[in-house]
Amino acid sequence: MRFASPTPAVTGATNRSLAKATHTVGLTCVVGAFLLLETLQVTLPRSELWPALVAIIVLGVLLVRVDRSRTTTNSMVFLVLGGDCLFVVAAVVNSQIPNSDTSSAYPMMLVKIALIMLSGPSRSLAPSLLWSVVGFLVAEVSVGGATLLSGGALQLDLTAIGALASVLVLRVVSAAAGRRHIRARERVYGSAREERAAQEDARAEMRASALLHDTVLSGLSAVAVAVPGRLAPDLRVQLQRDLDLLRGGRWLFDGDAVYGGSAEDGQDSNGFWATVSSAREFGLQIDVTGDVAALADLPAAREAALALAVQQCLVNVMKHSGAGRAEVVLARSETEVSVMVVDDGKGFVLESPSADRLGLRQSVARRVEDVGGSVRVWSAPGRGTSVMLRLPAS
């Protein structure tokens, strides 16, 4: 059975969250740059800063587009046009605001940070770092070009360098933490897979134990009580069918294989009525009463489990109760099908059953419980035994 780990989905969600955070910072810087330039425009009414304002609006639109769809094309368009927008902002500020420190003026600084905060498509650490580094280089080239054209001197922008270093450190730390979380999740899911495999092994062992009891041990018991001499044809056929079933190995993976047939091939050799007929052939008198059509409401797997559980109940009547008669009562409701097997034999102490009562524990209780049903037993010395089997209807 496959046990899927959500590691890829969780990692993708982490990358998207980090990209959303950096883009939010970038968009905040764009809004701040716009407000600063608008304030300068009001303060210096003779300055013509509207080209820079338009450039910042275009940059904001490009950043929103990248945030909504982180494709390589959108990211490249953002870098190219964003660099042009920053060049326009730097050129306008340098020409319209006298004595401005172009390389470190606040509007350009904020637009630089917006370019550095670009989170393009990436599945590993190196590409995510590369997008930010390229954004930093584009920003520096744009501002540097505008500065040289205006006759200014280039200066080292420590703020932009600090922003780049912060983003790079954030991405490295996030990637390292993600790797640790992935390894931890893999260990957790590995343990879960091992536990699941152990459960499957336990079910297979239980199925093998129950089948051994239903076939080999029941067959030996039948041989022990048979009349000395040549085996009866029906008993011989039953023993041969049990041997074929054990050799085939399908029962390990297919619970219906224990049935010996399916609805498609029209066989019901090990079904409920075949179980009743087989017990009658061994001399047990069986009265079947109630809603005899109730079994039609059961899926094949549950019907198979019920038939084998009833078979073991009847075997227990013959082997342990000392009674020569049993009654099987069938009933159904809207949600479940129930079968009760009753005998008037010697019974037993319910609180302390014999240690060898493997059939009641494995072939009856666990078999029914494995298909979603339940088993209840009533018994007392000298008062017989009643076993109630309940299974969910289809």
MINU-909642 format. One record per residue (C-alpha): residue in one letter; x, y, z. Coordinates in steps of 0.02 Angstrom, whole numbers, padded with zeros to 5 digits, always signed. Layout:
% residues N
aXYZ...
This chain:
% residues 394
m+00000+00000+00000r+00068+00170-00048f+00084+00300+00088a+00104+00470+00008s+00204+00607+00091p+00143+00787+00071t+00324+00853+00069p+00318+00925-00110a+00154+01014-00076v+00216+01085+00089t+00380+01143+00010g+00286+01228-00132a+00172+01315-00007t+00326+01378+00088n+00403+01448-00071r+00241+01534-00119s+00224+01610+00054l+00402+01678+00049a+00374+01750-00125k+00213+01831-00068a+00304+01910+00081t+00447+01982-00023h+00328+02047-00156t+00225+02131-00020v+00382+02218+00042g+00422+02269-00136l+00248+02337-00167t+00256+02434-00003c+00418+02514-00063v+00336+02561-00228v+00192+02644-00137g+00314+02734-00022a+00416+02797-00170f+00257+02862-00252l+00203+02954-00095l+00376+03031-00073l+00379+03095-00251e+00202+03161-00233t+00256+03253-00076l+00405+03327-00169q+00290+03380-00310v+00181+03474-00186t+00332+03548-00099l+00415+03598-00263p+00269+03647-00375r+00384+03708-00515s+00463+03534-00531e+00393+03416-00662l+00397+03249-00574w+00246+03169-00660p+00354+03058-00776a+00431+02980-00622l+00259+02957-00544v+00196+02870-00700a+00352+02758-00703i+00321+02707-00523i+00139+02664-00561v+00196+02555-00708l+00322+02469-00593g+00186+02433-00465v+00074+02356-00598l+00217+02245-00658l+00253+02188-00480v+00070+02142-00450r+00072+02043-00612v+00226+01945-00559d+00150+01911-00388r-00008+01839-00466s+00086+01734-00594r+00266+01692-00554t+00322+01641-00727t+00492+01667-00806t+00418+01782-00937n+00332+01894-00811s+00490+01901-00705m+00600+01948-00853v+00477+02082-00909f+00476+02152-00733l+00666+02162-00730v+00681+02244-00901l+00538+02368-00887g+00570+02393-00701g+00749+02444-00740d+00682+02568-00868c+00558+02637-00742l+00696+02660-00612f+00804+02747-00743v+00662+02869-00777v+00637+02901-00591a+00822+02931-00564a+00838+03046-00715v+00685+03149-00669v+00735+03168-00486n+00913+03215-00533s+00858+03345-00659q+00710+03420-00565i+00772+03421-00386p+00929+03526-00363n+01074+03463-00257s+00996+03288-00245d+01100+03140-00196t+01039+03029-00336s+01115+02864-00283s+01044+02870-00108a+00887+02977-00125y+00738+02894-00045p+00627+02870-00200m+00765+02780-00296m+00814+02681-00142l+00636+02616-00121v+00620+02571-00305k+00787+02479-00295i+00723+02377-00150a+00566+02334-00250l+00676+02263-00389i+00782+02166-00265m+00627+02088-00187l+00583+01998-00349s+00542+01813-00320g+00541+01729-00488p+00497+01546-00519s+00619+01430-00432r+00622+01254-00361s+00789+01264-00274l+00895+01388-00178a+01014+01445-00317p+00881+01513-00439s+00791+01605-00299l+00954+01691-00251l+00993+01731-00432w+00830+01826-00459s+00870+01944-00314v+01051+01968-00370v+00995+02008-00548g+00866+02130-00479f+01003+02217-00379l+01117+02229-00531v+00978+02298-00641a+00937+02428-00509e+01119+02484-00491v+01145+02493-00679s+00987+02596-00703v+01027+02722-00565g+01211+02725-00614g+01168+02761-00796a+01050+02902-00749t+01181+02973-00631l+01318+02972-00764l+01204+03053-00893s+01164+03194-00772g+01350+03221-00739g+01344+03155-00561a+01465+03041-00473l+01430+02859-00432q+01414+02814-00249l+01401+02652-00155d+01221+02621-00100l+01238+02533+00067t+01049+02527+00090a+01024+02426-00070i+01168+02312-00022g+01092+02285+00149a+00923+02244+00071l+01005+02118-00046a+01100+02037+00097s+00941+02025+00201v+00846+01939+00061l+00988+01818+00026v+01005+01773+00210l+00817+01750+00225r+00813+01632+00077v+00962+01531+00138v+00890+01513+00313s+00720+01465+00242a+00797+01334+00128a+00900+01260+00270a+00748+01252+00384g+00648+01175+00242r+00777+01037+00220r+00772+00997+00406h+00582+00991+00402i+00585+00880+00249r+00703+00758+00333a+00594+00759+00490r+00437+00728+00388e+00520+00588+00294r+00566+00505+00458v+00388+00524+00521y+00311+00455+00363g+00441+00318+00355s+00390+00264+00529a+00208+00271+00477r+00243+00162+00325e+00334+00036+00434e+00190+00033+00556r+00067+00009+00414a+00172-00134+00345a+00177-00213+00518q-00012-00201+00527e-00029-00284+00357d+00089-00422+00412a-00013-00447+00570r-00174-00459+00467a-00093-00585+00350e-00035-00690+00498m-00208-00682+00575r-00287-00730+00408a-00166-00875+00391s-00202-00934+00568a-00390-00926+00541l-00377-01014+00374l-00268-01150+00449h-00399-01179+00581d-00542-01178+00454t-00457-01299+00335v-00321-01411+00406l-00381-01422+00586s-00564-01436+00540g-00521-01567+00409l-00422-01669+00535s-00566-01658+00658a-00685-01719+00523v-00570-01865+00483a-00556-01908+00668v-00745-01924+00689a-00776-02008+00522v-00821-02191+00509p-00664-02299+00491g-00626-02350+00313r-00629-02256+00150l-00668-02070+00165a-00839-02013+00111p-00840-01929-00062d-00902-01763+00008l-00765-01760+00140r-00634-01805+00011v-00692-01664-00102q-00688-01542+00043l-00512-01591+00094q-00450-01578-00085r-00529-01406-00102d-00444-01349+00058l-00275-01411-00004d-00297-01323-00171l-00341-01163-00080l-00186-01170+00030r-00071-01209-00116g-00143-01070-00223g-00093-00930-00105r-00229-00809-00165w-00298-00800+00011l-00147-00695+00060f-00207-00549-00046d-00390-00585-00085g-00510-00622+00055d-00640-00684-00070a-00520-00820-00127v-00564-00914+00032y-00737-00928-00039g-00674-01042-00176g-00780-00955-00306s-00861-00792-00357a-01023-00723-00420e-00956-00720-00596d-00919-00907-00608g-01082-00952-00522q-00999-01057-00386d-01051-01050-00204s-00955-01200-00140n-00903-01119+00023g-01051-01001+00042f-01176-00992+00183w-01292-01126+00117a-01148-01240+00071t-01086-01221+00250v-01256-01271+00318s-01266-01419+00198s-01091-01478+00244a-01131-01474+00430r-01290-01571+00400e-01191-01704+00307f-01088-01729+00465g-01247-01767+00561l-01287-01599+00639q-01470-01553+00628i-01487-01370+00581d-01644-01264+00577v-01626-01106+00473t-01760-00977+00516g-01793-00793+00497d-01763-00686+00343v-01670-00809+00232a-01647-00675+00096a-01551-00560+00214l-01381-00614+00146a-01421-00530-00020d-01387-00361+00065l-01206-00405+00103p-01057-00366-00011a-00957-00517-00067a-00815-00493+00060r-00934-00480+00207e-01038-00626+00146a-00880-00731+00133a-00825-00683+00309l-00999-00720+00377a-01006-00891+00294l-00838-00941+00366a-00885-00876+00538v-01048-00974+00535q-00952-01127+00478q-00840-01114+00630c-00988-01088+00745l-01066-01249+00679v-00899-01339+00697n-00892-01282+00878v-01067-01350+00906m-01014-01520+00841k-00846-01524+00932h-00880-01442+01099s-01065-01425+01140g-01117-01608+01136a-01281-01554+01055g-01350-01636+00900r-01454-01488+00844a-01421-01303+00809e-01529-01159+00753v-01472-01022+00635v-01580-00865+00636l-01559-00732+00501a-01623-00554+00515r-01592-00385+00438s-01629-00202+00466e-01598-00047+00362t-01416-00040+00416e-01359-00215+00460v-01379-00402+00436s-01373-00516+00588v-01354-00703+00607m-01373-00796+00771v-01311-00975+00796v-01393-01059+00946d-01366-01229+01025d-01431-01310+01183g-01268-01397+01227k-01161-01396+01381g-01099-01217+01360f-00947-01144+01447v-00896-01007+01566l-00892-00852+01459e-00768-00757+01569s-00637-00896+01559p-00645-00987+01392s-00522-01127+01359a-00352-01077+01294d-00380-01186+01140r-00534-01091+01082l-00440-01024+00931g-00593-01047+00820l-00701-00929+00920r-00565-00795+00929q-00492-00805+00755s-00616-00887+00638v-00768-00800+00713a-00733-00639+00808r-00584-00567+00715r-00645-00623+00545v-00810-00531+00568e-00727-00379+00647d-00606-00365+00501v-00752-00327+00384g-00831-00201+00500g-00945-00317+00597s-00962-00366+00779v-00983-00528+00876r-01069-00559+01042v-01073-00724+01136w-01191-00785+01272s-01152-00948+01360a-01163-01032+01529p-01125-01210+01587g-01275-01321+01551r-01371-01185+01458g-01298-01192+01285t-01215-01057+01181s-01280-00917+01071v-01169-00820+00952m-01234-00659+00872l-01146-00599+00713r-01185-00424+00650l-01120-00349+00489p-01158-00183+00403a-01273-00201+00253s-01218-00138+00082
